[in-house]
Amino acid sequence: MKILYIAPYPPLKSGVADYSYYFKKAIEKNLNIQMDILDIYQNENIYTLRKFSSLGKKVKSLNIESYDLAHFEIGNGQNREFYILYFIQKFFPNLKTIVTLHDPPQVLTAPMKFIGLENRFRIIRGIRKLFDITIGRYWIEKVMKKVGIIITLTEKGREEVIKKFSRDPSKTIYVPLLTHLNSLELSNSVVYKDKVEKIVFFGYFGSKKGIDILLKAFAILLKSNVEYRNIKLYITGGLPVNSKADSFYKYVTRLIEQLGIKDSVIFTGWIPENEKEQLLKEADIVVLPYRKQATFGASAVLIQAMSYGVPIIISNTKSFSSEVEDGKTGLIFEDGNVKMLADKIKLMIENKELRQQLGKNAREHIFKEHSWEYVASKMSKIYKKMLEENFNENND
């Protein structure tokens, strides 16, 4: 079997790019499948009509007929992969297609970005946004209707996609997000320290990630016991390039000063994968205080932390609910409840046995349902079904 794989890929710094890298490794390692990355303007978004037109010409010139099917990884900010999907449907309508949606049921936040206007006055950009919610939405629905199989990484995401696009349930399939670790790495033992020294947050620097909630809870924690003053909070993740992110960053830096916790908080910024892995090995607790969102994607950070056996504290967002069972594979607090989060962190700090049990249970869960072998076996059935049946929708 020969698959054309259209996905963001390292060196791009994104969660979907990291996932694509490990997914490809897992499939090629466990299945007799050749996956070729399509490298057209690799990792570059399409912001002009000229680039959009050029992309179409390049897709049309490809030797697409030599592939059995095309598999796409699409996050809501990845216009490039969606545009390639559109052009493949246009020029190669008989090629079977699979799309993994990373932020279901949302496909793209701004489908019409290729018309430009990004650096114009706000009123001009508003015209583009009007196109996004009118022509863009119609375009997305038309393209997605032609996709043979849509894969989601959460069951809730699958339900939302079926509802939004009126999909046949048999053609919308939940496949667990695979862990970055292979089976040998997952079987390694984990050492749990007597005292908590590092609490770690992972995620891009934005208000939706609940960083301010964590900082307020951490301040309460430090004031509750003088012995906690040696604990450090690591804030790890990149800063999106936009005015909202810049404003939020300024708010957070002021908040840290006001809370009096500057000496206990360490901002790492974006770090490469090897440093991230090292930090996970050293972390005593990982906290993901994300706020509720309109999308229902899986959290790669959550799966990765659980695979390292790190005890987890998460908010009760729907995207986390299928992975963490409160009191068994992690602890859950009410979204936005600062006091409750502080209490949960304190409970873990004071109870090594609890941290150890939660970490071990989390790792066992990942080994059973997110291993390379498990995900590859699920994908093998999907690929074979695609080839055996007429899974592409009508192309009219």
C-alpha positions as CSV (number, residue, x, y, z in Angstrom):
1,M,0.0,0.0,0.0
2,K,1.2,3.5,-0.9
3,I,-0.1,6.5,0.9
4,L,0.4,10.2,0.1
5,Y,0.6,11.9,3.5
6,I,-0.3,15.6,3.5
7,A,0.5,17.1,6.9
8,P,2.5,19.8,8.7
9,Y,5.8,18.3,9.7
10,P,8.9,19.2,11.7
11,P,10.8,21.6,11.7
12,L,7.5,23.4,12.0
13,K,6.8,24.1,15.7
14,S,3.3,22.9,16.3
15,G,1.4,20.1,18.1
16,V,0.0,18.8,14.8
17,A,3.5,18.7,13.2
18,D,4.8,16.7,16.2
19,Y,1.9,14.3,15.9
20,S,2.3,13.8,12.2
21,Y,6.0,12.9,12.7
22,Y,5.2,10.2,15.3
23,F,2.1,9.0,13.4
24,K,4.1,8.4,10.3
25,K,6.8,6.5,12.3
26,A,4.2,4.3,14.0
27,I,2.5,3.4,10.7
28,E,5.7,2.6,8.8
29,K,7.1,0.6,11.8
30,N,4.0,-1.5,12.4
31,L,2.4,-1.8,8.9
32,N,3.8,-2.7,5.5
33,I,2.9,0.8,4.2
34,Q,4.9,3.4,2.3
35,M,3.9,7.0,3.4
36,D,5.3,9.8,1.3
37,I,5.2,13.4,2.7
38,L,3.9,15.9,0.1
39,D,6.4,18.7,0.1
40,I,4.7,21.7,-1.6
41,Y,5.6,25.0,0.2
42,Q,6.4,22.8,3.2
43,N,4.9,24.2,6.4
44,E,4.2,27.5,4.6
45,N,0.7,29.0,4.8
46,I,-0.9,30.4,1.7
47,Y,-1.8,34.1,2.1
48,T,-1.9,35.3,-1.5
49,L,-3.9,34.6,-4.6
50,R,-0.6,34.0,-6.5
51,K,0.5,31.4,-4.1
52,F,-2.9,29.7,-4.1
53,S,-2.9,29.5,-7.9
54,S,0.7,28.3,-7.9
55,L,-0.3,25.6,-5.4
56,G,-3.0,24.4,-7.7
57,K,-0.7,24.1,-10.6
58,K,1.8,22.1,-8.6
59,V,-0.8,19.7,-7.4
60,K,-2.1,19.2,-10.9
61,S,1.4,18.3,-12.1
62,L,2.0,15.6,-9.4
63,N,2.0,11.8,-10.2
64,I,-1.0,11.3,-7.9
65,E,-2.2,8.2,-9.7
66,S,0.6,6.1,-8.3
67,Y,-0.9,6.4,-4.7
68,D,-3.7,4.2,-3.3
69,L,-5.0,7.0,-1.1
70,A,-4.2,10.4,0.4
71,H,-4.3,11.0,4.2
72,F,-4.5,14.6,5.5
73,E,-3.8,16.0,8.9
74,I,-5.8,19.3,9.3
75,G,-5.8,21.6,12.3
76,N,-8.0,24.7,12.3
77,G,-5.1,27.0,11.4
78,Q,-3.7,24.9,8.6
79,N,-5.0,26.3,5.3
80,R,-2.2,24.8,3.2
81,E,-3.3,21.2,3.8
82,F,-7.0,22.1,3.2
83,Y,-6.2,23.8,-0.1
84,I,-4.2,20.8,-1.2
85,L,-7.2,18.6,-0.4
86,Y,-9.4,20.9,-2.5
87,F,-7.1,20.7,-5.5
88,I,-6.7,16.9,-5.2
89,Q,-10.4,16.6,-5.3
90,K,-10.6,18.9,-8.3
91,F,-7.8,17.3,-10.4
92,F,-7.8,13.7,-9.1
93,P,-11.5,13.0,-8.1
94,N,-11.0,9.2,-8.0
95,L,-8.2,9.3,-5.4
96,K,-9.6,8.1,-2.1
97,T,-9.1,10.5,0.8
98,I,-8.9,10.4,4.6
99,V,-8.8,13.5,6.8
100,T,-7.8,13.6,10.4
101,L,-9.5,16.7,12.0
102,H,-7.5,17.9,15.0
103,D,-10.0,20.5,16.1
104,P,-13.4,19.0,15.4
105,P,-16.0,20.0,14.4
106,Q,-14.1,23.1,13.2
107,V,-12.0,22.6,10.1
108,L,-10.5,26.1,9.5
109,T,-10.8,29.3,11.4
110,A,-10.1,31.4,8.2
111,P,-10.6,29.4,5.0
112,M,-10.4,32.5,2.7
113,K,-7.0,33.6,3.8
114,F,-5.6,33.0,0.3
115,I,-7.3,36.2,-0.9
116,G,-4.8,38.2,1.2
117,L,-5.7,41.4,3.1
118,E,-3.8,40.2,6.2
119,N,-1.9,43.4,6.6
120,R,-4.6,45.9,5.6
121,F,-6.8,48.1,7.8
122,R,-9.2,46.5,10.2
123,I,-12.2,47.3,8.1
124,I,-10.6,45.7,5.1
125,R,-9.7,42.5,7.1
126,G,-13.4,42.5,8.2
127,I,-14.4,42.0,4.6
128,R,-12.2,38.9,4.5
129,K,-13.7,37.6,7.7
130,L,-17.2,38.1,6.1
131,F,-16.1,35.9,3.3
132,D,-14.8,33.3,5.8
133,I,-18.2,32.9,7.5
134,T,-20.2,32.9,4.2
135,I,-18.4,31.6,1.1
136,G,-15.8,29.9,3.3
137,R,-18.2,27.8,5.3
138,Y,-20.0,26.7,2.2
139,W,-16.7,25.8,0.6
140,I,-15.6,23.8,3.6
141,E,-18.8,21.8,3.7
142,K,-18.6,21.0,0.0
143,V,-15.0,19.8,0.3
144,M,-15.6,17.8,3.5
145,K,-18.6,16.1,2.0
146,K,-16.3,14.5,-0.6
147,V,-13.9,13.1,1.9
148,G,-14.1,9.3,2.2
149,I,-13.4,9.0,5.9
150,I,-13.0,11.7,8.6
151,I,-11.0,10.6,11.6
152,T,-11.3,12.4,15.0
153,L,-9.1,12.0,18.0
154,T,-11.9,12.1,20.5
155,E,-15.3,10.4,20.6
156,K,-17.0,13.7,21.4
157,G,-15.3,15.2,18.3
158,R,-16.7,12.4,16.2
159,E,-20.2,13.0,17.4
160,E,-19.9,16.7,16.6
161,V,-18.5,16.1,13.1
162,I,-21.4,13.7,12.3
163,K,-23.9,16.3,13.5
164,K,-22.2,19.3,11.7
165,F,-21.6,17.7,8.3
166,S,-24.5,15.2,8.4
167,R,-22.0,12.4,8.0
168,D,-22.6,8.7,7.7
169,P,-21.4,7.4,11.2
170,S,-19.5,4.5,9.5
171,K,-17.5,7.1,7.6
172,T,-16.5,9.2,10.7
173,I,-14.2,7.2,13.0
174,Y,-12.6,7.8,16.3
175,V,-8.9,6.8,16.5
176,P,-7.1,7.6,19.8
177,L,-4.2,10.0,19.6
178,L,-1.0,8.0,19.7
179,T,1.7,8.5,22.3
180,H,5.1,9.8,21.3
181,L,6.8,6.9,23.1
182,N,7.2,3.4,21.5
183,S,6.5,0.2,23.5
184,L,10.1,-0.2,24.8
185,E,10.1,3.4,26.1
186,L,6.7,2.9,27.7
187,S,7.9,-0.2,29.6
188,N,10.7,1.7,31.3
189,S,10.2,2.3,35.1
190,V,9.4,5.7,36.5
191,V,10.9,7.1,39.7
192,Y,8.7,9.3,42.0
193,K,10.5,11.7,44.3
194,D,9.5,12.1,48.0
195,K,9.1,15.9,47.6
196,V,7.6,17.9,44.8
197,E,10.0,20.2,43.1
198,K,8.7,20.9,39.6
199,I,5.1,21.6,38.6
200,V,4.9,22.0,34.8
201,F,2.4,23.6,32.4
202,F,2.6,22.9,28.7
203,G,0.7,24.7,26.0
204,Y,0.9,27.8,23.8
205,F,0.7,31.1,25.7
206,G,-2.9,32.2,25.4
207,S,-6.0,32.9,27.6
208,K,-7.7,29.7,26.5
209,K,-5.0,27.7,28.2
210,G,-5.9,29.0,31.6
211,I,-2.4,30.1,32.6
212,D,-3.7,32.9,34.8
213,I,-5.9,30.3,36.7
214,L,-2.9,28.2,37.4
215,L,-0.8,31.2,38.6
216,K,-3.5,32.3,41.0
217,A,-3.8,28.8,42.4
218,F,0.0,28.5,42.7
219,A,0.1,31.8,44.6
220,I,-2.5,30.4,47.1
221,L,-0.4,27.2,47.4
222,L,2.9,29.0,48.2
223,K,1.2,31.2,50.8
224,S,-0.3,28.2,52.6
225,N,2.9,26.6,53.6
226,V,6.4,28.0,53.9
227,E,7.9,24.6,52.9
228,Y,6.4,25.0,49.4
229,R,8.6,27.9,48.6
230,N,11.2,25.6,47.0
231,I,8.6,24.4,44.4
232,K,9.0,25.9,41.0
233,L,6.3,26.4,38.4
234,Y,7.5,25.9,34.8
235,I,5.4,27.6,32.1
236,T,6.4,26.0,28.8
237,G,5.1,26.9,25.4
238,G,5.3,29.3,22.5
239,L,3.7,32.7,22.1
240,P,1.3,33.1,19.1
241,V,2.0,36.1,17.0
242,N,-1.0,38.3,17.3
243,S,-2.1,41.3,19.3
244,K,-4.4,39.3,21.7
245,A,-1.5,37.0,22.7
246,D,0.8,40.0,23.3
247,S,-1.9,41.7,25.4
248,F,-2.4,38.5,27.4
249,Y,1.3,38.0,28.0
250,K,1.6,41.5,29.4
251,Y,-1.4,40.8,31.7
252,V,0.3,37.6,32.9
253,T,3.6,39.3,33.7
254,R,1.8,41.9,35.7
255,L,-0.2,39.2,37.5
256,I,2.9,37.4,38.6
257,E,4.3,40.7,40.1
258,Q,1.0,41.4,41.8
259,L,0.9,37.8,43.3
260,G,4.4,38.0,44.5
261,I,5.5,34.7,42.9
262,K,8.1,36.0,40.4
263,D,11.0,34.0,41.9
264,S,9.0,30.8,41.8
265,V,7.8,30.9,38.1
266,I,10.0,30.0,35.2
267,F,9.1,30.8,31.6
268,T,10.9,28.5,29.2
269,G,9.2,29.6,26.0
270,W,9.1,27.1,23.2
271,I,11.5,24.2,23.7
272,P,12.6,21.5,21.3
273,E,11.3,18.0,21.7
274,N,14.4,16.6,23.4
275,E,14.2,19.3,26.1
276,K,10.5,18.8,26.5
277,E,11.1,15.0,27.0
278,Q,13.7,15.8,29.7
279,L,11.3,18.2,31.5
280,L,8.6,15.6,31.5
281,K,11.0,13.1,33.1
282,E,11.9,15.6,35.8
283,A,8.3,16.9,36.4
284,D,6.5,15.9,39.6
285,I,3.1,17.2,38.5
286,V,1.7,18.4,35.2
287,V,-1.2,20.9,35.3
288,L,-3.4,21.6,32.3
289,P,-6.0,24.2,33.4
290,Y,-7.4,24.8,29.9
291,R,-10.7,26.7,29.6
292,K,-13.7,25.2,27.8
293,Q,-13.6,25.7,24.0
294,A,-15.8,25.2,21.0
295,T,-13.6,22.4,19.6
296,F,-13.3,18.8,20.8
297,G,-9.8,17.8,19.8
298,A,-7.4,15.6,21.8
299,S,-4.5,17.0,23.8
300,A,-1.1,15.7,22.7
301,V,0.5,17.2,25.8
302,L,-1.9,15.3,28.0
303,I,-1.2,12.0,26.3
304,Q,2.5,12.6,26.3
305,A,2.6,13.5,30.0
306,M,0.5,10.5,30.9
307,S,2.8,8.3,28.9
308,Y,5.7,9.4,31.0
309,G,3.8,8.5,34.1
310,V,3.6,12.1,35.4
311,P,0.6,12.6,37.7
312,I,-1.9,14.9,36.0
313,I,-4.3,17.6,37.1
314,I,-6.7,18.9,34.5
315,S,-9.8,21.0,34.2
316,N,-13.1,19.4,33.4
317,T,-13.2,20.2,29.7
318,K,-14.9,17.8,27.4
319,S,-11.8,17.1,25.3
320,F,-10.1,15.6,28.4
321,S,-13.0,13.5,29.7
322,S,-12.3,10.3,27.8
323,E,-8.7,10.2,29.0
324,V,-8.7,11.1,32.6
325,E,-10.8,9.4,35.3
326,D,-10.8,11.5,38.4
327,G,-8.9,9.8,41.2
328,K,-7.7,7.0,39.0
329,T,-5.6,8.3,36.1
330,G,-5.5,11.9,37.3
331,L,-7.3,14.6,39.3
332,I,-9.9,16.9,37.8
333,F,-11.0,20.4,39.0
334,E,-13.8,22.6,37.9
335,D,-12.9,24.9,35.0
336,G,-11.9,28.3,36.4
337,N,-12.1,27.3,40.1
338,V,-8.8,28.6,41.4
339,K,-9.3,27.4,45.0
340,M,-10.2,23.9,43.9
341,L,-7.1,23.7,41.7
342,A,-4.9,24.9,44.6
343,D,-6.5,22.2,46.8
344,K,-5.8,19.5,44.2
345,I,-2.2,20.5,43.8
346,K,-1.7,20.5,47.6
347,L,-3.3,17.0,47.8
348,M,-0.7,15.7,45.3
349,I,2.2,17.5,47.0
350,E,1.3,15.9,50.4
351,N,0.7,12.4,49.1
352,K,3.5,10.7,47.3
353,E,1.5,7.4,47.1
354,L,-1.3,9.2,45.4
355,R,1.1,10.7,42.8
356,Q,2.7,7.3,42.2
357,Q,-0.6,5.5,41.8
358,L,-2.1,8.1,39.5
359,G,1.1,8.2,37.3
360,K,1.2,4.4,37.0
361,N,-2.5,4.1,36.2
362,A,-2.1,6.8,33.6
363,R,0.8,5.0,31.9
364,E,-1.2,1.8,31.8
365,H,-4.1,3.5,30.1
366,I,-1.8,5.0,27.5
367,F,-0.1,1.6,26.9
368,K,-3.5,0.0,26.2
369,E,-5.2,2.6,24.1
370,H,-2.6,5.0,22.7
371,S,0.4,2.8,21.8
372,W,1.9,2.7,18.4
373,E,0.7,-0.9,17.9
374,Y,-2.9,-0.1,18.9
375,V,-3.3,3.0,16.7
376,A,-1.6,1.3,13.8
377,S,-4.0,-1.7,14.0
378,K,-6.9,0.7,14.0
379,M,-5.5,2.5,11.0
380,S,-4.8,-0.7,9.1
381,K,-8.5,-1.6,9.2
382,I,-9.4,1.9,8.0
383,Y,-7.0,1.8,5.1
384,K,-8.0,-1.6,4.0
385,K,-11.7,-0.7,4.2
386,M,-11.0,2.4,2.1
387,L,-9.4,0.3,-0.6
388,E,-12.1,-2.5,-0.5
389,E,-15.1,-0.2,-0.6
390,N,-16.3,2.9,-2.4
391,F,-15.8,5.3,0.4
392,N,-15.6,8.5,-1.5
393,E,-18.8,10.5,-1.7
394,N,-20.3,11.7,-4.9
395,N,-18.1,14.3,-6.5
396,D,-20.9,16.5,-8.0
